[in-house]
Amino acid sequence: QVHLVESGGGLVQPGGSLRLSCTASGITFWVFTVDWYRQAPGKQRELVATMTSDSVTNYADSVKGRFSISRDNAENTAYLRMNSLKPEDTAVYYCHLRLTGAHDYWGQGTQVTVSS
């Protein structure tokens, strides 16, 4: 019933940009906090960016100044704009919706590969 569909991943050169999208259905999207996580092979899952329902944001130090999280509540969609991409950004990226007192939800993941 609840679905999060991610898109926008792909192969880019170092210094390039991508915008990831996460579109939700079956929930009252605007009340949820949105997180973006990533997991690279052999590494722990890490939190990249967060945006609350009040549009308060937070970023991992590794992506500050390069990545930007946003949301369009009318379209039930969250975004992660990634600029100045580096090879170390290569990972599977997951969107995550959470709300205190409710279930949380995960997207299916989208592969981002940064390579020359």
Secondary structure, 3 states (H helix, E strand, C coil): CCEEEEECCEEECCCCCEEEEEEEECCCHHHCEEEEEEECCCCCCEEEEEECCCCCEEECCCCCCCEEEEEEHHHCEEEEEECCCCHHHCEEEEEEEECCCCCCEECCCEEEEECC
